[in-house]
């Protein structure tokens, strides 16, 4: 019996749950597991998840993969992770979560963002004055043609990577 070639443990944490796969160095899928993670929809547009539930789901998926494919699991030499969009988790000095993760889809702060960045006249929810500053600072439109989703922070006109995919110009 030949030795198992190097394996990659690929993790994808999405809003709906954890997906974990064992993939050979040649790209061949050895096995995969999935585990749902509860999405907490709260009054006023809140959307949260419990960070510990992510780790628990990861552990259960990994245990099932290890049980089903022990030799391949022992041959893991790399871990590749993909996660959902922006989230906020306050942590203490030891890195322990102090509350649930506020997810990318949480809309409770939208009225504050509109007050901070809105105004008349406006371009896609961003005041014309702030839009002009954004273009001056970054050299790009915070709402490029064809973009279907408004930037999370409504174009803060800084180097915030969440605001734009437009490249900076010198």
C-alpha positions in Angstrom: 0.0 0.0 0.0 1.4 3.4 -1.0 1.6 6.4 1.3 -1.2 8.9 1.1 -0.1 12.0 -0.7 -0.4 15.4 1.0 -3.9 16.6 1.7 -5.6 20.0 2.1 -8.3 20.5 4.7 -10.6 23.1 3.2 -13.0 25.0 5.5 -15.8 27.3 4.3 -17.7 29.1 7.0 -20.8 30.6 5.5 -23.8 32.2 7.0 -25.7 28.9 6.8 -23.0 26.8 8.3 -19.6 25.1 8.2 -18.4 23.0 5.2 -15.2 21.1 5.5 -13.5 19.1 2.7 -10.5 16.8 2.4 -8.8 17.5 -1.0 -5.8 15.7 -2.4 -2.8 17.6 -3.7 -4.1 16.7 -7.2 -7.4 18.4 -6.5 -9.3 15.1 -6.0 -12.1 15.4 -3.4 -11.6 12.7 -0.8 -14.6 13.6 1.4 -16.6 16.4 2.8 -18.8 17.2 5.8 -21.2 20.0 6.6 -22.8 21.3 9.8 -25.5 24.0 10.0 -24.8 27.0 12.3 -27.8 28.9 13.7 -28.4 32.3 12.3 -30.0 34.6 14.8 -32.3 37.1 13.2 -33.1 39.8 15.7 -35.6 42.7 15.9 -34.6 45.9 14.1 -32.6 44.1 11.4 -30.1 42.3 13.6 -28.2 39.3 12.3 -25.8 37.4 14.6 -24.1 34.1 15.2 -22.4 32.6 18.2 -18.6 32.3 17.5 -18.3 29.2 19.7 -20.8 27.5 17.4 -18.4 27.9 14.5 -15.7 26.1 16.4 -18.0 23.4 17.5 -19.3 22.8 14.0 -15.7 22.8 12.7 -14.7 20.2 15.3 -17.7 17.9 14.6 -17.0 18.1 10.8 -13.3 17.4 11.3 -14.0 14.5 13.6 -16.3 12.9 11.0 -13.8 13.4 8.3 -11.0 11.9 10.4 -13.2 8.9 11.2 -14.2 8.3 7.6 -10.7 8.9 6.1 -8.1 8.5 8.8 -5.0 8.1 6.6 -6.0 11.0 4.4 -6.7 13.2 7.5 -3.3 12.4 9.0 -1.8 13.5 5.7 -3.1 17.0 5.9 -0.3 19.5 5.3 -2.3 22.6 4.7 -5.5 24.2 5.8 -7.4 26.6 3.5 -10.2 28.8 5.0 -12.9 30.8 3.4 -15.5 32.8 5.5 -18.5 34.9 5.1 -18.3 38.7 4.7 -17.5 41.2 7.3 -18.4 40.5 10.9 -17.6 42.1 14.2 -16.6 40.1 17.3 -15.5 42.0 20.4 -12.9 40.0 22.3 -11.2 40.3 25.7 -7.4 40.4 26.3 -7.3 36.6 26.0 -9.1 36.6 22.6 -12.3 35.2 24.0 -15.5 36.5 22.4 -17.5 38.9 24.6 -20.7 38.6 22.6 -22.1 37.1 19.5 -20.7 38.0 16.1 -22.6 40.9 14.4 -22.8 39.6 10.8 -22.3 41.4 7.5 -26.1 41.4 6.9 -26.9 43.2 10.2 -28.8 46.4 9.4 -29.2 47.9 12.9 -26.6 50.6 12.2 -28.1 51.7 8.8 -29.9 54.7 10.2 -26.6 56.0 11.8 -24.8 55.4 8.5 -27.4 57.4 6.6 -27.1 60.2 9.1 -23.3 60.2 8.9 -22.8 59.7 5.2 -26.1 60.7 3.6 -27.3 64.1 2.6 -28.8 65.9 -0.3 -28.1 65.7 -3.1 -27.0 62.0 -2.8 -25.5 59.4 -5.2 -26.6 55.9 -4.2 -27.1 56.9 -0.6 -23.8 58.8 -0.3 -23.9 62.6 -0.2 -22.5 64.3 -3.3 -19.9 66.1 -1.2 -18.7 62.8 0.4 -18.8 61.2 -3.0 -16.5 63.9 -4.4 -14.1 63.5 -1.5 -14.1 59.7 -2.1 -13.2 60.2 -5.8 -10.5 62.7 -4.8 -8.9 60.5 -2.1 -9.2 57.1 -3.9 -9.4 58.0 -7.6 -12.4 55.7 -8.0 -16.2 55.7 -7.7 -17.4 54.0 -4.5 -20.4 52.6 -6.5 -18.8 51.3 -9.8 -21.1 50.6 -12.7 -22.6 47.1 -12.5 -22.2 46.8 -8.7 -25.4 45.5 -7.3 -24.7 45.8 -3.6 -24.1 49.0 -1.8 -20.8 49.1 0.1 -21.1 48.1 3.8 -19.9 51.3 5.2 -21.4 53.6 2.6 -18.0 54.8 1.4 -16.1 56.2 4.3 -13.7 58.0 2.0 -10.7 56.4 3.7 -8.5 53.4 2.7 -11.1 51.1 4.2 -10.9 47.8 2.1 -14.6 47.1 2.7 -15.8 50.2 0.7 -14.5 49.6 -2.7 -12.9 47.2 -5.1 -11.7 50.1 -7.2 -7.9 50.3 -7.4 -6.2 53.3 -5.9 -4.5 55.7 -8.3 -1.3 57.5 -7.6 
